[in-house]
Amino acid sequence: MQRIFIFFRSEIVYYRERVAENARRLIVSNILRTFANPLMGIFLNAFVWRATGSLLALSEFNAAQFACLPIAFYVNGLLLKKVHIKKTFALGALLAGFSSLALVFFGGRSPGLIPVLGGIWGFGNGMYWGNRNYLELKETAIEWRAYFYGILNSLSSLANILMPILAGWFIVFGHYSHLYTAEHAYWILMGSVCVLFIMCAHIIWNGGYGTIIPERISRLSVRPIFNHRRKLQMAAGLLDGTAYLPALLILRFAGNEGILGNISAAAALCTMIALYIYGRRANKTSGRRSLRGSALLYLASTLALLLIPGTAASVIVYVVLLGVAESFSGVATSPIFLNLIDKENAGETGAGYSFIFDSELFLNIGRLIGIGIIVIFAAFISETVGLFVAPVIIALLHVGIVSRFLQRSGYVE
């Protein structure tokens, strides 16, 4: 017991000495967001599937939010020229939280509104991420960015264990107890999301962040270092473009929201400890290994889904492997993106936001391409092919782009 106490005390000391105060405040705010992420990322998609029962409708919902994300980044950049970043951060957080509640409140009654509400939700999240990414760029140092993201991803994994189980069985319990309906459960869950976003905004609002005014919001460049980052962003976007499939597959082939929560939590449990160890021990070659490994693991997950299509076992294997791949891809690419932005910036004061917008634009182009591949297969061949074959095609593209980036970019962490 004493050894455990000493270990945690040493980790706390290391954390305080390593991470600057403003960055620690960012971590706390981001942790609150991580507890909202599973509720939105998993259960908003589950809600849309419950309301429509259509792969195409679910694809439209996700395409609408991804299309509005870069628009929001651009608008947010315009606002930053006149409004303090704490205010724009709060605006984005509140818009994302309340639009989540509006989606489950109005979407169930009028499914035709779901893409519109998805676009509004995407716009709110775009403002949130535009400000959060900009603050992370300004408030973190290259020397401890891997540690910073290791902490965030480890705690995100913890949230991804707890929240899906609690939320999933909360929805199912209403059916068995007859105390409330699934619709009421979704209202309560998204109301909780609103509260978490309000707390996120409050923490940043009270922080000591200075005025940050971007000199440029967007830029066009064909320099090799720009194009390497853009390709990597598109590769990450391709993976994100399939992120709504697990909820659909589990609800269709493996069970209800309770089972959805259990499987999602199992995937998070497989990554939590490994991610923290990665962040604590990361070195100059860790990003490359993790990036390559996550791409191959993502391909393996889609092959598992394809080999035994339509079974609970294949869905479970797919979701678990996909969760591990996404987590390690995120923790590997986030420092890479910021470090490349630092190199591209080359000392230009206030230029960082234009690089963030550029990255977000190509990330969402990748997401829309991923969704487009699924929709084309589903619409012109069959929904089954869209569910089980399209992910393999997307995974092969992802592996190819990542491999080319690692071979040709000359990037050194």
LINVENVEN-V655103 format. One record per backbone hydrogen bond with DSSP energy under -1.0 kcal/mol. NH is the residue of the N-H (numbers start at 0). CO is the residue of the C=O. Records with the same first field share a line. If there is no record, write none. Layout:
BEGIN
NH = CO ; CO
END
This chain:
BEGIN
4 = 0
5 = 1
6 = 2
7 = 3
8 = 4
9 = 5
10 = 6
11 = 7
12 = 8
13 = 9
14 = 10
15 = 11
16 = 12
17 = 13
18 = 14
23 = 19
24 = 20
25 = 21
26 = 22
27 = 23
28 = 24
29 = 25
30 = 26
31 = 27
32 = 28
33 = 29
34 = 30
36 = 32
39 = 35
40 = 36
41 = 37
42 = 37
43 = 39
45 = 41
46 = 42
47 = 43
48 = 44
49 = 45
50 = 46
51 = 47
52 = 48
57 = 53
58 = 54
59 = 55
60 = 56
61 = 57
62 = 58
63 = 59
64 = 60
65 = 61
66 = 62
67 = 63
68 = 64
71 = 67
72 = 68
73 = 69
74 = 70
75 = 71
76 = 72
77 = 73
78 = 74
79 = 75
81 = 78
82 = 78
86 = 83
87 = 83
88 = 84
89 = 85
90 = 86
91 = 87
92 = 88
93 = 89
94 = 90
95 = 91
96 = 92
97 = 93
98 = 94
99 = 95
100 = 96
101 = 97
102 = 98
103 = 99
104 = 100
105 = 101
106 = 102
109 = 105
112 = 109
113 = 110
116 = 112
117 = 113
118 = 114
119 = 115
120 = 116
121 = 117
122 = 118
123 = 119
124 = 120
125 = 121
126 = 122
127 = 123
128 = 124
129 = 125
130 = 126
131 = 127
132 = 128
133 = 129
134 = 130
135 = 131
136 = 132
137 = 133
138 = 134
139 = 135
143 = 140
147 = 143
148 = 144
149 = 145
150 = 146
151 = 147
152 = 148
153 = 149
154 = 150
155 = 151
156 = 152
157 = 153
158 = 154
159 = 155
161 = 157
162 = 158
165 = 161
166 = 162
167 = 163
168 = 164
169 = 165
170 = 166
171 = 167
172 = 168
173 = 169
175 = 171
176 = 172
177 = 173
184 = 180
185 = 181
186 = 182
187 = 183
188 = 184
189 = 185
190 = 186
191 = 187
192 = 188
193 = 189
194 = 190
195 = 191
196 = 192
197 = 193
198 = 194
199 = 195
200 = 196
201 = 197
202 = 198
203 = 199
204 = 200
205 = 201
206 = 203
214 = 349
226 = 222
227 = 223
228 = 224
229 = 225
230 = 226
231 = 227
232 = 228
233 = 229
234 = 230
235 = 231
236 = 232
237 = 233
238 = 234
239 = 235
240 = 236
241 = 238
242 = 239
244 = 241
247 = 243
248 = 244
249 = 245
250 = 246
251 = 247
252 = 248
253 = 249
254 = 249
259 = 255
260 = 256
261 = 257
262 = 258
263 = 259
264 = 260
265 = 261
266 = 262
267 = 263
268 = 264
269 = 265
270 = 267
271 = 267
274 = 270
275 = 271
276 = 272
277 = 273
278 = 274
279 = 275
280 = 276
281 = 277
285 = 282
288 = 284
289 = 285
290 = 286
291 = 287
292 = 288
293 = 289
294 = 290
295 = 291
296 = 292
297 = 293
298 = 294
299 = 295
300 = 296
301 = 297
302 = 298
303 = 299
304 = 300
305 = 301
306 = 302
307 = 303
314 = 310
315 = 311
316 = 312
317 = 313
318 = 314
319 = 315
320 = 316
321 = 317
322 = 318
323 = 319
324 = 320
325 = 321
326 = 322
327 = 323
328 = 324
329 = 325
330 = 326
331 = 327
332 = 328
333 = 329
336 = 332
337 = 333
338 = 334
339 = 335
340 = 336
341 = 337
342 = 338
343 = 339
344 = 340
345 = 341
347 = 344
350 = 347
355 = 351
356 = 352
357 = 353
358 = 354
359 = 355
360 = 356
361 = 357
362 = 358
363 = 359
364 = 360
365 = 361
366 = 362
367 = 363
368 = 364
369 = 365
370 = 366
371 = 367
372 = 368
373 = 369
374 = 370
375 = 371
376 = 372
377 = 373
378 = 374
379 = 375
380 = 376
381 = 376
385 = 381
386 = 382
387 = 383
388 = 384
389 = 384
392 = 388
393 = 389
394 = 390
395 = 391
396 = 392
397 = 393
398 = 394
399 = 395
400 = 396
401 = 397
402 = 398
403 = 399
404 = 400
405 = 401
406 = 402
407 = 403
408 = 404
END
